[in-house]
Amino acid sequence: MFRNICRASIKFNVRFYSGELLRRRPPKILITGGLGQLGVECAKYLRGKYGQNNVILSDIIKPTEEIVKDGPYIFVDILDFKGLQKIVVDHRVDWLIHFSALLSAIGEQNVPLAVRVNIEGMHNVIELAKQYKLRIFVPSTIGAFGPDSPRNPTPNITIQRPRTIYGVSKVHAELLGEYYYHKFGLDFRCLRFPGVISSDPPGGGTTDYAIAIFHDILRRGNYECYLKPDTRLPMMHVRDALRALSEYLEAPIETLNRRVYNVTSMSFTPEELVEAISKYLPDLKITYKPDSRQDIADWWPQVFDDSEARRDWNWKPEVDLDNLVKLMLKEVKEKIAANGL
């Protein structure tokens, strides 16, 4: 009897101490695919909250000098499970943010590679998170929906059935993460992002026209859009995307009714974006030449319903269309000037 009481007391004290320790010290965060669309900005944002050395950026690409100066950067191949294990142990990682993926248009050009990176890589990181009891965040996308999904609005729970390998891999990630949560208690978290707009050059996504337009008109004064002028898609400035990610990662697990949430800030068409930009650049010239990406966009949501995220963890966007345009004009001008273009 006394021995059992002692054992229970020890277990309670260890759990209490561990919880207090985590509350006192910031999490150690590993970001995979860190040199893609969101990784660098995400690292800067989280380093501002948790400290420069507590956020490790990683990829298989050689970083610039600026990235190395900003904080820890290491080589990580998500297809190398033992290498991943060593990094988690050596750096005492608590949270894993898994950005490694081939985006929609690029994935369609190389399906076998997309399967390896997007699906096999996901298997590795989720098994790693289970083994080391990590909190894991995996982004999903409006591309996780297909032609059978309701488009306006698209609710959090509905039929998906995407028709790109990118979308298929994201539905796979969502379901696998939910399974690991229910089966093993893994703290899996996933946000379905709309098109994310930042000053970084476009990376091959279907919504990237909303990035490319700023680069082209500021360099050349004109832009040829690969989508029809009335193609409506959900969008979000990177500031809102990173804030959503951070707030969701910090949300107490008992407040979350889902493992996967829609988030968005706005929806607009190319012609509506052009109208908003023309308030500041009235001489811009736009032409339209739809290509294969139009077929993908025609399957995707037009308006995202993120009411469950607003209800469960108080998500609320801050950047509207006019503010997005002002931010992008300023940020892309600065990037062009810094690169001497």
C-alpha positions in Angstrom: 0.0 0.0 0.0 2.7 2.5 1.1 4.8 1.5 -2.0 1.9 2.2 -4.3 1.3 5.6 -2.7 5.0 6.5 -3.2 4.9 5.4 -6.8 1.9 7.5 -7.5 3.5 10.4 -5.8 6.6 10.1 -7.8 4.6 9.9 -11.1 2.6 12.9 -10.2 5.7 14.9 -9.3 7.5 14.0 -12.5 4.4 15.0 -14.5 4.1 18.2 -12.5 7.8 19.1 -12.9 7.7 18.3 -16.6 4.7 20.5 -17.2 6.2 23.4 -15.2 9.5 23.0 -17.1 7.7 23.3 -20.4 5.8 26.4 -19.2 9.0 28.0 -18.0 11.1 27.3 -21.1 10.1 28.1 -24.7 9.7 25.1 -27.0 12.5 24.0 -29.3 11.1 24.1 -32.8 12.3 22.4 -36.0 11.0 23.6 -39.3 11.4 21.3 -42.3 11.3 22.5 -45.9 12.4 25.8 -44.4 13.5 27.5 -47.7 10.1 27.1 -49.3 7.2 29.6 -49.4 6.6 30.0 -45.6 9.6 28.7 -43.8 11.9 31.7 -43.7 9.2 34.1 -42.6 7.9 31.5 -40.1 11.3 31.2 -38.5 11.6 34.9 -38.2 8.2 35.2 -36.7 8.7 32.4 -34.1 12.2 33.5 -33.2 10.7 36.8 -32.3 8.4 35.0 -29.8 10.6 32.1 -28.5 14.2 33.3 -29.1 16.6 33.0 -32.0 18.2 29.8 -31.0 15.0 28.0 -30.2 13.8 27.8 -33.8 15.8 25.6 -36.2 15.3 26.2 -39.9 16.2 23.2 -42.2 16.1 22.1 -45.8 18.3 20.3 -48.4 19.2 23.5 -50.1 22.3 25.6 -49.5 21.2 28.7 -47.5 22.1 32.3 -48.2 24.4 34.1 -45.8 21.5 36.2 -44.5 19.5 33.0 -43.6 22.5 31.6 -41.7 22.9 34.9 -39.8 19.3 35.0 -38.8 19.5 31.8 -36.7 20.2 28.1 -36.6 20.1 26.4 -40.0 20.8 22.7 -40.6 20.6 20.1 -43.4 17.5 17.9 -43.1 16.4 15.3 -45.6 12.8 14.2 -44.6 13.3 10.9 -46.4 16.1 10.0 -44.0 14.4 8.7 -40.9 17.6 8.0 -38.9 18.9 11.4 -39.7 15.6 12.9 -38.5 15.9 10.9 -35.2 19.4 12.2 -34.6 18.4 15.8 -35.1 15.4 15.6 -32.7 17.6 14.0 -30.1 20.6 16.2 -30.5 18.6 19.4 -30.5 16.0 18.3 -28.0 13.1 19.3 -30.3 9.6 19.8 -28.8 7.6 21.0 -31.8 7.9 20.0 -35.5 6.6 22.2 -38.2 6.6 20.2 -41.5 6.6 22.5 -44.5 8.4 20.1 -46.9 6.1 19.5 -50.0 5.9 20.0 -53.7 3.1 22.5 -54.5 0.2 21.9 -56.9 1.4 22.9 -60.3 5.0 21.6 -59.7 3.7 18.3 -58.3 1.6 17.7 -61.4 4.8 17.9 -63.5 6.6 15.2 -61.4 4.1 12.9 -59.7 6.7 10.3 -58.5 8.8 12.9 -56.7 5.6 14.5 -55.2 4.6 11.0 -53.8 8.1 10.6 -52.2 8.3 14.1 -50.7 4.7 14.7 -49.8 3.6 11.2 -48.7 6.7 9.2 -47.7 8.1 12.3 -46.1 4.9 12.7 -44.1 5.1 9.1 -42.9 8.6 9.8 -41.6 7.8 13.0 -39.7 4.6 11.7 -38.1 6.2 8.5 -36.9 9.1 10.6 -35.6 6.6 12.8 -33.7 4.9 9.8 -32.2 8.2 8.2 -31.1 9.5 11.4 -29.4 6.1 12.8 -28.3 6.4 16.0 -30.4 3.7 18.5 -31.1 3.5 18.4 -34.9 2.0 21.0 -37.3 1.4 20.1 -41.0 -0.1 22.7 -43.3 -2.9 21.7 -45.6 -4.6 23.7 -48.4 -7.6 24.7 -50.4 -6.1 22.2 -52.8 -7.3 19.4 -50.5 -10.8 19.9 -52.1 -12.0 18.8 -55.5 -14.8 19.2 -58.0 -17.4 17.4 -55.8 -16.8 19.8 -52.9 -19.1 22.7 -52.2 -17.2 25.8 -53.3 -19.1 28.8 -51.8 -18.7 28.4 -48.9 -16.5 25.3 -48.3 -17.1 24.1 -44.7 -14.6 22.5 -42.4 -16.1 19.0 -42.8 -17.3 18.1 -46.3 -16.5 15.8 -49.2 -13.0 16.5 -50.5 -11.7 14.1 -53.3 -9.0 16.4 -54.9 -7.6 15.7 -58.3 -4.0 16.8 -58.0 -1.3 14.8 -56.3 -0.7 17.8 -54.0 -4.3 17.7 -52.9 -4.3 13.9 -52.5 -1.2 14.1 -50.4 -2.7 16.7 -48.2 -5.9 14.8 -47.6 -3.7 11.8 -46.8 -1.7 13.9 -44.2 -4.9 15.2 -42.6 -6.4 11.7 -42.2 -3.1 10.2 -41.1 -2.7 12.9 -38.5 -6.2 12.5 -37.1 -5.6 8.7 -37.0 -2.4 9.1 -35.0 -4.2 11.5 -32.6 -7.0 9.1 -31.9 -4.8 5.9 -31.9 -1.7 7.2 -30.2 -2.6 10.5 -28.6 -0.3 12.4 -30.9 -0.7 16.2 -30.7 -1.2 16.6 -34.4 -2.4 20.0 -35.7 -3.2 21.1 -39.2 -4.5 24.3 -40.9 -5.9 24.4 -44.4 -4.5 27.6 -45.7 -5.8 29.5 -48.7 -3.4 31.1 -51.2 -0.7 32.7 -49.0 0.7 35.9 -50.4 4.1 37.2 -49.5 6.9 39.2 -51.1 8.9 36.1 -51.9 9.0 35.1 -55.5 6.2 32.7 -56.6 6.9 29.0 -55.9 4.7 27.1 -58.3 1.3 27.2 -56.7 -2.0 27.8 -58.5 -2.8 30.9 -56.4 0.7 32.4 -57.0 -0.6 34.7 -59.6 -1.5 37.0 -56.7 2.3 37.1 -55.9 3.6 37.2 -59.4 1.5 40.2 -60.4 3.3 42.4 -57.9 6.7 41.4 -59.0 5.9 41.8 -62.7 4.1 45.1 -62.6 6.8 46.7 -60.4 9.5 45.5 -62.7 7.9 45.9 -66.1 4.5 47.6 -65.6 2.5 44.6 -67.0 1.4 41.1 -66.1 0.0 38.2 -68.0 -2.4 36.2 -65.8 -2.7 32.4 -66.2 -6.2 32.4 -64.6 -9.5 33.9 -66.0 -10.3 37.4 -64.6 -13.4 36.1 -62.7 -11.7 33.2 -60.9 -12.5 33.6 -57.2 -10.1 32.0 -54.7 -9.6 32.4 -50.9 -6.4 34.3 -50.0 -4.4 35.4 -47.0 -1.4 37.7 -46.4 1.6 35.9 -44.9 1.3 37.9 -41.7 -2.2 36.5 -41.0 -1.0 33.0 -42.0 1.9 33.1 -39.5 -0.2 34.5 -36.8 -2.8 31.8 -37.4 -0.2 29.1 -37.2 1.3 30.5 -34.0 -2.0 31.0 -32.2 -3.1 27.5 -33.2 0.1 25.9 -32.0 -0.3 27.7 -28.7 -4.0 26.9 -28.2 -4.7 24.5 -25.3 -5.5 21.1 -26.6 -8.7 20.9 -24.6 -10.2 23.9 -26.6 -9.7 22.1 -29.9 -12.7 20.2 -31.3 -10.8 19.4 -34.5 -7.3 18.4 -35.6 -7.8 20.2 -38.9 -9.2 23.7 -39.4 -10.0 26.0 -42.4 -8.5 29.5 -42.0 -8.8 32.4 -44.4 -8.8 36.2 -44.6 -10.6 37.1 -47.8 -11.6 35.9 -51.3 -11.0 37.8 -54.5 -10.7 37.4 -58.3 -7.8 38.5 -60.5 -9.8 41.4 -61.8 -10.7 42.5 -58.2 -7.0 42.4 -57.3 -6.1 44.4 -60.4 -8.8 47.0 -59.4 -7.3 47.3 -55.9 -3.7 47.7 -57.2 -4.8 50.3 -59.8 -5.7 52.7 -57.0 -1.9 53.0 -56.5 -0.6 52.1 -59.9 -3.2 53.4 -62.4 -1.0 52.7 -65.5 -0.6 48.9 -65.0 -1.4 46.7 -67.9 -3.0 43.2 -67.5 -3.7 40.5 -70.0 -5.2 37.1 -69.5 -4.0 33.8 -70.9 -5.5 30.8 -68.9 -3.4 27.7 -68.9 -3.6 24.3 -67.1 -3.7 26.0 -63.7 -7.2 27.2 -64.6 -8.4 23.6 -64.5 -7.1 23.2 -61.0 -8.5 26.5 -59.8 -12.0 25.6 -61.1 -12.1 22.6 -58.6 -11.0 24.7 -55.6 -13.1 26.6 -53.0 -14.2 30.1 -53.8 -15.0 31.1 -50.2 -13.6 29.3 -47.2 -15.7 28.8 -44.1 -13.4 29.2 -41.1 -16.1 29.6 -38.5 -14.9 26.6 -36.5 -11.4 28.1 -36.1 -13.0 31.4 -35.0 -15.2 29.5 -32.4 -12.6 27.1 -31.0 -9.4 29.2 -30.7 -10.6 32.8 -31.5 -9.1 33.0 -35.0 -9.6 36.4 -36.6 -7.8 37.8 -39.7 -6.4 41.3 -39.7 -5.2 42.0 -43.2 -8.0 42.9 -45.7 -7.5 43.4 -49.5 -6.5 47.1 -49.5 -4.0 46.5 -46.7 -2.7 43.4 -48.5 -2.1 45.5 -51.7 -0.3 48.3 -49.7 1.9 45.7 -47.9 2.8 43.9 -51.1 3.7 47.0 -53.0 6.0 48.1 -50.2 7.5 44.7 -49.5 8.1 43.7 -53.1 9.7 47.1 -53.9 12.0 46.6 -51.0 12.9 43.1 -52.2 13.6 44.2 -55.8 15.8 47.1 -54.5 17.7 44.8 -52.2 18.4 42.3 -55.0 19.4 45.0 -57.4 16.7 44.1 -59.9 
